[in-house]
Amino acid sequence: MAKTGLLSSDPTVRARAAELKKELQRLVRTIVDDEDYTIHTVDQAKDTLCALRQLNKQSTAATATPPSSFKLHEALSCPQEFICPLSKELMRDPVILASGLTYDRPFIQKWLNAGNKTCPRTQQVLSHTLLTPNYLIFDMISQWCKSQGIEMPNPVMNGKEEGVTEAERDHLFSLLEKLAAALPEQKKAAKELRILTKKMPSFRALFGESIDAIPQLLTPISGSESQSGVHPDLQEDVITTLLNLSIHDSNKKLVAETPAVIPLLIEALRSETIEIKSNAAAALFTLSALDSNKALIGKSGALKPLIDLLDEGHPLAMKDVSSAIFNLCIIHENKARAVRDGVISVILKKIMDGVLVDELLAILAMLSTHQRAVEEIGELGGVPCLLRIIRESTCERNKENSIAILHTVCLNDRTKWKVLKEEESTHGTISKLAQNGTSRAKRKASGILERLRRAVNITHTA
């Protein structure tokens, strides 16, 4: 009999789990099959495993909730004192506010988190904002549920940090409709959506409930060839809202596969406003966590504007840009695109200037599996630069990445052996790393030294 796992009930969760398993298989295969795997690969495997474990836990929590609708007041005659005054639904986790009234914890907590200092029902100013569990009401609700043949769910197992009311759903769709109105209404609605999706995970999740929500969000900035006619504040708010939505794991696939999203993010990378550029890069980075999105974003032509933005070098954007390029270049076809679009010269220039060295070396090490990238590293003065990093850096990972790149260059271009010999003769840089580096760095350094020795022996024999 086929097993039915915890992740089999929800198509969205199942699809996310499949993505994570595929990524984990790829990473584990790399670690097992390739003796030159990097520390970063191990870290990625651990992160992916943790994400899969968290997804499993969330799915377990979701399946622990009984299938019966918990909006019981709509189907059954429920005592009014069991209903939360805010959600108008049966309370799962009743708590007492300083005013003496009882509310469901997620909803009153959201009220307080919004900065309110009064009781929502009586408007009484609260002497404190501590919430006291109302065990009496909880027990009464439990007994009532039992009498109705419905299991009372554990308050911590409801799967949500914050509740979502019908009023909030209506408010979201009202804001989306205003994005098709006149500019003042558009700006006001876009600003509020940006704030709500930043502060409230529940609002991010709400976008996944309607296939029209994201296209509606894009209304103010889509429909023209250029963003030059769009008000910059409006564009920034919409792009930032896309970033906020993409943080939510269940939204990543939906957001990326909405036809206009990736082209609009690419256009935003060319904006005159650095905040828009930075947030567009951050959105591409978060979306690129999925392999399917990596391919889609790469095919859409995002790498060239990302590389241009990296070359521009604005501090506000550099981290997100480099992270996006790294993620995208994990798949082979995007490595070729990045090299073709000039990423090697830009990265080497930044490294030589001491800018974002850790992140850019990691990208360079990953790209060094591409033949043309290795050739460009040699042609553009990468070898002396990498030797200097090994000699002067105190970061073991940077030394490891540098020697790994040099090892590949050494295998592919014998004309660079002279520089390596001179470095070894003057400073003993490679020998020191072969003795004191990480295990991978030692292997790479020893491999280079062995080749240099063979070259000397061949010369003497000849």
Disulfide bonds with the S-S distance in Angstrom:
none
